[in-house]
């Protein structure tokens, strides 16, 4: 089977360690996106008010999210940089509310160590660093000290520059080598591999064809030996390929997630949690039915 595969049920259970809690990797992990920004590419301005953000988080949890990833700085191409204080002012009231009302663990999507540090103080269980520790390596130490989960994503450049150069001599090899450097940096900072997840960064310094290839060949990152996340949700490669506006990309997002699951991805960062949950659970059941059929006679089913 290509890609990262959960350990067999008889052995150590396949889990992602996130600060004293574990996320079961035995089934697809659905990560709900919540952006508390004025300018995110698909939900900018909608959840800027803390009450609206809280309501959205609770509904993502009710739809079956295993984790909710909150971002307070857009990473869309061309997005302006947000100062740390402003990013924190957007996040803090939402984290304060959710720590009381939400049972599902929270991830914070940031590249700033000071924001990660404060978010951990308010109970965040995961840091999602879209720079893979390139911008502020101190995030690695913060994850090590707190035991938080750490998502290491690949991107080239930053939101201002990332779509200027989307050509690679060997896309898969370059992304893989960069993710390996991020893993090494996290481990050198004291993280256990069981805290880590990698993400090839769909749309981050990638052409539409590049994003398709990363999804098609996501299994090639399996040898990094940490679970793989993908985030194709509503992204522009779908819009360009199918000529669809941002709010008509649901079915294509689901299709991309299902193919990526089949090829070895285990975690799926999506805006539309309920549909993704149902599609991925069914796809996983089909995958397992096939695996059971292929198993040698007498093997447990
Ligand atoms: N994509 C976005 C943001 N963070 N993190 C990971 N690990 N993987 C991704 O693919 C990823 C990410 C962009 O999506 P969104 O948060 O909806 O938009 P914006 O950055 O405009 O807020």
Boltz pocket constraint, residues with backbone or C-beta under 6 A from the ligand:
constraints:
  - pocket:
      binder: B
      contacts: [[A, 33], [A, 35], [A, 37], [A, 39], [A, 40], [A, 41], [A, 42], [A, 71], [A, 73], [A, 74], [A, 75], [A, 76], [A, 109], [A, 128], [A, 130], [A, 151], [A, 153], [A, 199], [A, 201], [A, 202], [A, 229], [A, 230], [A, 231], [A, 232], [A, 233], [A, 269]]
      max_distance: 6.0
